[in-house]
Structures are given as C-alpha cells and as structure tokens.
C-alpha cells in the first residue's frame, strides 16, 4: 500500500468514529491482502531455492550459493592470512574421525606417492611410464575401528557396485565408499613420478601447532610435523600449459581411490599447508593417515586427506568426496 | 492532520477515535521479512549444531552444554529433543540454507538499522534513562502483580530494552557467525571473541536468546490484542483522539 493512499485517508478528514473504523477496515483488508501476496512470494522463493534440481546432494541453487560464497572469499581473502599458532604444550590428541579410504592397514614399505602432471618428469629418476601399475600392499585383516566416529555416514549408505574391469585385472575396485568412484582419478597408462618417503622428507622439516577444525563443530589444537606443500611444489613443479600458465588445481586421493579431495593450487602453496608425517612429536599413526596426510588450516578437516597415494596437478576442477554428498567443495576457513 | 485544532472548533462533530500511523511501511516489511528468515537461520543452524552432538557420549564436555569444567549438567540438546524435531542427518541441508539465507538475513538487518537511523524511528526504540525501572513495572503489571501499565509513547521501557537488545543480538549473530565462518582469514575477529570455540558458544547462545525473545514477544503480542497486532500489518492503530500523537512526535524531530 502506498503511503500516498494512506495520507488520503488521513483520520483528520473523518468526521465520525464510524468513519474512522470504516477507514481502518479498508486499510486492514488491503494490507492483509498485500501481506498474503508477500507471504506467498516469500514461500515461492523458498521453494524455488530449496527444491531446485539436485547437484551433489545439494539443491543446485544452494550449491551455486556455496560457489558464489567461495568466489567472494577467494577475491576478498585470497588465502593470505596465516592461522594463529599455539605453543606445543597446548596441543591435544586429535580425534580419529572417519576412516574412509584407509580402513585397511597399509604396509609402509609398499607406499609410494604417485605424482602426475610434474614439469619435465622424464628428467627425474623417479619417472615411470605408468604410475597406476604400482601395487600397494595391505596387512592381513584390518585395524580395529572400535571407538571411532563415523559421523558422516548417513543412515542408509549406498553400496557401489564393483568395477568389472578392475576386478578382471585382479584388482580391488576403486571408490567403494558412499560417494562412489572419483571422475578425476588417473587411468592406466598415465606417466608420472613414483616418489618414496625419502624424496619427501629430504625437503625442509616443519613443525606447526594449529587448531584443527571439523565441519561437525569441534576443534582441537594439534601439533603437526612434515614438509610444506609449497616446498614440495617447488621441488616437483607442475608442468606449464602450452600458453605458459600453471594448472589451477591439485587433486589427491588415497591409494585405494575411496577418498579423494580437490584443492586450489593457491591453497596448496599456502605456507601453512603441510604434507604431514608426524603428529604430537611422533610418527603419524595409520588411523591418522600414515605415512603421509595433509594439513591445511585454511580448510575444514574433510579437506585434509589422510594417506595420500596420488597427487595430480590439473586444470580441471577435481572431483571431491564430500562435495558429492552435499558439502561445499571450497570449505575455506 | 492537526487534531488539536479541529477539536477547538465548536462546530466539529464529536470524533473520539483516530487512526495512528504506528509502524512505517518499510519497517513493517523488514519486520515480516525477518520473521521467516530468522526461522530458517535458526532451523538450519540447529541442523548444523546437531553434528556436534552425534556420538556425544564420546565427547560429553564439548561446546554446547550447560555445565562447568568437566561437569556437564545437560547436553544441548538431549537425544529425545533432536529426534522430536527431526533434526538428525540434515547437516548438509542446514549448511545449504544457512549459507544462502545468511545474506538475506544480513541485508534485511542492515537495511533495518540504516532505515531506522535515516527515518529517525530509532528514537522510539533506543532505551533511555529510567527504562530499566519502567521495565520492572511493566513486568509486574504483565504478571498481574501490579495494576496499570506505565504510560508510553510508542514503546514502554521493557519494549525499548527488548527491541534494542534483539537488534544488538542480530548484529552479534552476524559478527560471531563471521568469526566462525572464516576463523583463519578473520582470525583477529575470532580471537577477539575469545577464540573459535567461544565464538561458536556465543553464536549458539545468541540463537537461544532469539528463541526466548520470540516466545515472550508472541505472548505479549497475543495479550496486547488485535488492534496492536494489526498495526504491524496495516501500520495503523485505532486510538482515542486525546492520546499523544506519534506523528506529532515524528514531526518534532525535523
């Protein structure tokens, strides 16, 4: 209702109480009609947003809001800030929270880091024409998971069917957890580097005590040791594209391909992003992601992948386990 | 418009009622837009909070509880409450809504504050000296421990305090929310609020504050009656001509 109309019906012009009441009734009818239209429009907006087509278990309009928020965050913050650090005495024992991709115990001596997309890879002694032929070995049986947390698992997990090509080759299918296989994984015949632990630990050692934050709503101050991801990228730099630009993304997955995460290259170059080999002054345990995991204080824990088997420098936005289950790809803190 | 002059004229017919323009159009819109937005923010927030309560038995003394040190009187919320409200396993739904509607909630809140300042309506709302005492009298009167509400212009002391507080709480929710949303990039803000866990605690209890405000507000509106409620929709309240005019008050600011 326009204020002009209201002025026209100004009580000063009414000569009896009955006229005042009549004017009020008219205003009331009109304003409640407008209110009903407004309420319907509001409800319509809500339906339009929340009941839009699904995109990775998130209505696509809410997914776009995640992406718009991420784009704004990249513009405004550009991953510049350093997370606060704490004295090591304040560090706690980090919760073990989710074993997707690492349910079996890996034999440490069978571990290699597959690196795809490095510049001049043929010049490295660690070059192999097909990184996927490397076989990871697991100890018989599985580590106990008693007392662990599987908070992310919804009440009815979807069981994915095995991949017949893998199974015919005598290999375990990849991507057997709820989100299924990754579309960013590398196919057979992909050349790259097969790095041993010594190739990583030769980089400058770093200690960091930061607050680890889980999207579930808990946080713990944690003492990490390892090497800077930035130093790793320096030592094994990504290949430039023909136009001279560097790939924008980094993709990582567990050796069995069940858990996988995508990152902005910018985040991997953040000085506090660590390739972690130790926690609380001790070597990393299997359930914390031994032999090598990621810590990034600019991200929630679900982006801090445990037991990295493969790193790919890529220009295609990589697939991401929790993004498929409704979470935000960016997850930037 | 000037009722006083009309009444001085002997020939004027006996008008005892007038329509008081109580709530301006923009304020009414912003109030009613805020209502579903706040509801969505609270519901989606609870859905996010739930995730911290999952497997609570493993971590009984986390942030959302009533207790001290390692003593927890009650977790917020007990299992039965979560289940009754159908909260469990809607975390991603909560995050999707929270990080979309937060923009509308923030914009509406900022627009309200800016409009209140520009229009001068803030003068009706800002608590003044003596309001606490008046609020106490209002409370006694509401509980029928004392007869007669104290005189007021637009709002009594209790209303001034409550409505101003709820605006400040809205600002607090935005600030603590930002500190939780970007605790690394905005770590100065997060640290100022006492750190990440404290910021979460503050955000949570502000939300509980909104819920309590809502209960009291709805009850008071119900007791105040239709004439008052309608004025939040139509803008006008029917008042006796001899009561002080809000329009005259508004004109006096210019």
Interface residues (C-beta under 8 A of the other chain):
Chain A: X1 X3 X6 X9 X10 X11 X12 X14 X15 X16 X17 X20 X21 X23 X24 X27 X28 X30 X31 X32 X35 X38 X39 X42 X46 X49 X50 X57 X58 X59 X61 X62 X63 X65 X66 X69 X73 X76 X77 X79 X80 X81 X82 X83 X84 X95 X147 X149 X151 X154 X155 X211 X213 X215 X216 X217 X218 X219 X297 X298 X325 X326 X327 X328 X332 X333
Chain B: X1 X2 X3 X6 X12 X13 X14 X15 X16 X17 X18 X19 X21 X25 X29 X32 X33 X36 X40 X48 X49 X51 X52 X54 X55 X58 X59 X62 X63 X64 X89 X91 X92 X93 X95 X96 X97 X99 X100 X103 X182 X183 X184 X185 X186 X187 X191 X196 X197 X200 X230 X233 X234 X235 X236 X238
